[in-house]
Amino acid sequence: MNAHCIDFVEGDSERFYVGSEDFNIYGCTLSRDTKNPVMACMTGHNAPITSVHVHPGISQNDKYTDMTELVLSGSMDWTVNLWNPNQKKPLFVFESA
């Protein structure tokens, strides 16, 4: 796996998401077995991931209690995907017109 981008979960220096050259996003942790820090793999892009951004959940919890930890990803396939990390497929795919 070649990583192209990374973003950490707000307020948690051990959990992060990696956008990869193999078209996947990996949810990872530093507190797990060092041989396999990957907790989840999200698939849905058809080209390498170029950007990943985690919704700032902790600072927004008071305003938006129904917001879960959401992730946005951009790819060389000209799409931006919205993810719930608990699901392996995107919630929504934004495509270029």
C-alpha positions in Angstrom: 0.0 0.0 0.0 1.4 3.4 -1.0 -0.2 6.2 0.9 -1.1 9.4 -0.9 -2.8 11.4 2.0 -3.6 11.2 5.7 -5.9 12.9 8.2 -6.2 12.3 11.9 -9.4 12.2 13.9 -9.9 15.4 15.9 -8.9 15.0 19.5 -7.5 11.5 18.9 -3.8 11.2 18.1 -4.0 7.5 17.6 -6.7 7.1 15.0 -6.3 8.3 11.4 -7.4 7.6 7.8 -5.0 7.0 4.9 -5.9 7.4 1.2 -4.0 5.0 -0.9 -2.7 4.3 -4.4 -4.7 1.0 -4.5 -8.0 3.0 -4.6 -8.9 2.3 -0.9 -9.1 4.3 2.3 -7.8 2.6 5.4 -9.0 3.4 8.9 -5.9 2.9 11.2 -4.9 3.1 14.8 -1.5 3.4 16.5 -2.8 1.6 19.7 -3.4 -1.8 17.9 -0.9 -4.6 17.1 1.9 -2.8 15.3 1.9 -5.6 12.7 -1.5 -4.6 11.5 -2.7 -1.1 12.5 -5.6 -1.2 9.9 -9.1 -1.3 11.5 -11.2 -0.9 8.4 -10.9 -0.7 4.6 -13.3 1.4 2.6 -13.6 0.8 -1.2 -15.5 2.8 -3.7 -13.1 4.8 -5.9 -11.8 3.7 -9.3 -8.4 5.5 -9.1 -5.8 6.5 -6.5 -7.1 8.6 -3.5 -5.6 12.1 -3.5 -7.2 13.6 -0.4 -8.9 12.5 2.8 -10.6 14.7 5.4 -12.2 13.7 8.7 -15.2 15.7 9.9 -14.2 17.6 13.0 -16.6 15.7 15.2 -15.5 16.6 18.7 -15.7 20.4 18.3 -19.1 20.0 16.5 -20.8 17.6 18.9 -22.6 20.3 20.9 -24.1 21.8 17.8 -24.7 18.6 15.8 -25.2 15.6 18.1 -26.5 13.4 15.2 -23.3 13.8 13.2 -21.1 10.7 13.3 -17.5 10.6 12.3 -17.7 11.3 8.6 -14.9 11.2 6.0 -14.6 12.9 2.6 -12.2 11.5 0.0 -11.1 12.8 -3.4 -9.7 10.7 -6.1 -8.1 10.7 -9.6 -11.4 9.2 -10.8 -12.9 12.7 -10.6 -15.2 11.9 -7.7 -15.5 12.9 -4.1 -17.0 10.3 -1.8 -18.7 10.8 1.6 -18.1 7.9 4.0 -19.4 6.6 7.3 -16.3 4.6 8.6 -18.6 1.9 9.9 -19.6 1.0 6.3 -17.4 -0.3 3.6 -19.1 1.6 0.7 -19.6 5.3 0.4 -22.8 7.0 1.6 -22.8 9.4 -1.4 -20.6 9.9 -4.5 -20.2 13.4 -5.9 -19.3 13.2 -9.6 -18.1 15.9 -12.0 -20.6 17.1 -14.5 
